[in-house]
Amino acid sequence: MASEASFVPTYQLFGEGDYYIEERIFPRVDFPRPSEKCALLNDLQVIWGVGPVTESKLKSEGYEDIESLCSHVRWGDQAKAILDAVRERDARFLSGTKASDRQVVTLYSPCEMVFLDIETCGLYSTFPLFLVGIMRQQENGEMLLRQFLARSYEEEIAVLAAVKQELEGACVIVTYNGLRFDMPYIRERMAYYSMSCPEERFHFDLLPAARRLFRDVLPNCKLTTVASYALGYERGDDIPGYMIPEVYHRFVVNPSSTLIRPILEHNAMDIHTIALLLARILDDGDLKM
């Protein structure tokens, strides 16, 4: 299931510029089409104080959805606020309700999402970041991946500036452990260079969702483990993540396309997997989150 695109030619990788960018196309990912009416509005339990018993009682009284609940004496104000937030696609407000990330993300089309993964020189943001991959769905459904690579430590600031521009128009950021690692790392590296990171409208981190869904059936919830089980996505030859910083340091000292190519491919497979996993989660009604 990996991309058919070949690795970048050496003469392109080591050309002039502030950083290197590689683009490749992956096949379309079949995200489910959003319904005309947001599914979130059918779930009365997004209201604080409403559980399964209260929801059943309300529906027996004729309150079938959030819109009809707006007239309720007790729950009406909350229902109106949620209805307004859905109409305005105010993900930040909805994240403060009991709505799940899965419900909130369906307010947006796949073309409004960016799938993101980074590679760094260590686990802490005191170490440089050297590769950021960002994937977007194009109008024709194909998935365009752009990988921003710092070919030296000095090019990190240019990579971050390019990534900042990429993120400014994003309605949704989709990652795997990005709430705790990728985005804080990006923000802290930008702050190191006195840059401001674009404010996130909505961040869907798939790791907590994967843990809820698969922790009872899998030995761990590493992305590769979940992808193999839920998607049948097998990585084949892949550089282990713990080796990536060491290999990058060797690349900086002795630039070689042979060294950097496996890292580019590892990052590409991670991001492709994230997109496929989101589609799987959104498409399967049996996956409760």
N, C-alpha and C positions, 0 to 999 in steps of 0.2 A: 504493500500500500504506500510505499515511499514514492516521492516525486520521480518522474521520468527525466527531469532536467539533469544535465550533466554538471559536473563541478566547473567552476569558473576557470578559464584559461589563465595561466601564470602571468602573461603579459598584461592582462586586465587587472589582476589582483594587485600587482606592484606598480601600477601607473601612478601618475601624479594626482594630487588632490588633498583635501583636508581629512578625508576618511575614505574607506571603500564601501560601496553599496552594491549588493547583489540582489537581483530580482529574479524570481522564478514563479511559474504558474502551477498551481495544483488543480486537479479536477474539482468541479463544483461539489459543494457539500449540501445535501438536501435537508435544509432546515424546514421544519413544519411551517406551513403558512399560518400567520396569525388570523384568528377568527374575527368576524366583524365586531363582535362584542367581547371585550376583554374577559377572559375566564376568571380573573381576579374578582370581578363584580358579582359572580355567582357564589362566592365563598363568604358567607356571613361571619365566619370565624376569624376573618382579618380584623374584626372589631374587638378592641380590648374589652374583656368581660364576657364575651360570647364564646361558649364552648360547644361541644357536640349536642348536649342536652338542650341548651338554650336555642341553638340553631334549629333543631328539630321542632321545638315548640313554636318558634317564630314562623317557620315555613308552614306549619299546620294552621297558623293564623292568617296566611296569605302573603307573608313577606318572603318572596322567592329570591330576591337579589338585593344588592346594596342600593340600587336606585329606588326600589319600592320601600326600603327601610328608612329612607330619608324622612318619611312622615311619622315615624315612630317617636313617641314622647321621650323615651329614655335613650334610644340609640340613634336618633335622627341626626344629631349634630355631628357625631363621628361619621355616619354614613355620608352626609353631605360633603364633609372634608375629604373623604376618600374618593368620592365620585369626582370632585373637582380636581384632585391630584391625578386621577387616571386621565381625565380629559386634557390636563396640562402636561401629562407625562412627567410629573414631579416625582422622580424616583427617590430623591432624598427624603421627601415626606413619607412616601410609602414604605421605605425601609424602617421607619419608626413605628409602623403598625405591625400587625402579626403576619403581614403578607410575606411569603417566601421569596427568595431571590429568583427562583424559577418563575413565579408568577409575575414579578416585576419586570424581568427581562423580556417577557413577551409583549411589552408595550413598544418595543423597538424592532425595526427590521434588521436582518442580518447585515445589510449594507451600512448600518449605523454603528456596527461593532468593530472593535479592533481586538485581535488575539495577540497576546504579547508574552514574550519570554526573554530572559536575559542570561548572559554568561559573564562571570566576574572572576577576579583574581583571588577571591576568598569569600568567606561567609559573612564578613563584616564590612560595612561601607567605608571603612578606612582604606580598603583596598580598591584599586581602580575597577571600573566596569569597562568591558572592551567590546561587547557584542549585544545588540538589541535587535530582536526579530519582531516584526509587526506584520500581521496578515489581515487583509480586508477582502470581503466578497465584492466582486465587481458586478456591474449591471447585468452581464451575461451569465452570472452565477459562478464563474471561475474565481478561484481564490488566489489573490496576488500577495506573495510574500516578499517583503523588503527586509534585508538584513544589513544593519549598519555596523561596520567593523572598524575598530581603531587598530591600525596596523602598527602603532607604537603607543606608548603610554601618553605621549603628548597629544595624540589625536582624540583622546577621550572627550575633551570639551566640545569638539566639533560634532562628535557622535551625539552627545547630549543635546546640543542645539538643534540638530536635525530631528531627534526624537521628540523634543518639545513641540516642534512645529507639527509633527505627525499627530500628536495627542490632542492638540488644541481643538480639533473638530470632532473628537470622538464622543459619542453619546454614551457608549458602554465599553468598558475594558473587561476582557475575559482572560483569566489567567488560571494557573494551577499553583496554589500557594502564593499568589501575588499580593494578597493583602498583608501578609507578614514578611514577605521577602522582596519580590521584584519591585513593586511600587515604592515602598519605603527606601529601598536601595537607590532607585532612580532619584527620588526626591532629595536624599542626603548627598548624593554625588552632585546634583545640580546646585544644592546649597553650598557645597564646597567651592564651586566656581561662581558663587553669588548669582546664580540663576534661579528663577522661580519656576516651579513645576505647575503645569495647567491643572486647574481644579477638576477633580473627577465628578462627573454627574452620577455615574453608577458603576460599581465594580462588582462583577460576578466572579468570585473565586470558586472554582470547581472542587477544590480539595475538601472543604467541609461537606459539600454535597456527596462526594465520593465516599467519604468516611461513613456518612449516615446510610448510604445505600449498600456498601460492600464490606464493611468492617467485619460482619459476621460470617462472610464466606471466603474472604481472602486473607492471606498471611500478613499482608501490608497493603497500604493504599498509595504506593509509589505510582507515578503516572504510567510507567511501563507495565506494571502489574495490572492496573485497572484497565488499560488499553487492551491487553491480551485477553482478559476475561470478558469485558463488555463489548469490545469491538472486533476481536480477532486480529488486532493490529500487532504484528510481530516485527520487532526492530531489526533482527539480523545482526550484522556487524555494526557495533555502535561503541564509541569511545565512552568508557565509564566516567561519570560526572566528576569523581574525585580527581581524575587525571587532568581535567581541562585546564586548571590554573597553571600547572607545571608545564604542560605542552605549549600554552600560550607564551609563557616566559621564554621558552626555548625559541619560539617563533619570532619574538621581538629581537632577540639576540642574533638569530640566524634565520632570516625570513625564508620560508619554504612553503610552497603551496601544499606539499604533502603533509605538513604539520597542521595547517589551518583548515584544510578541507574537511576532515572528520568532525571538527568542532562546528563548522557551518552546517553540516548535515545533521548532527545531533540536535542543534537548535531548531532546524527546519522540521525535523520529525516531531519534536516536542510541540511545536505550535500547530502543526497539522493534526496531531492527536487531540489537542485541546479543542479545536474546532469540531472534530468528529464526535468528541465526547459530549460537547454541548448539544449538538444535534440529537444524539442518542437520548440524552436526559430530557430534552424538550419533547421528543417524539413519543416516548414510551409512557403511556398513561398509568402503567402499573408501578412506575418508579415514584414513590411518594417521598416528598421532601418537606 
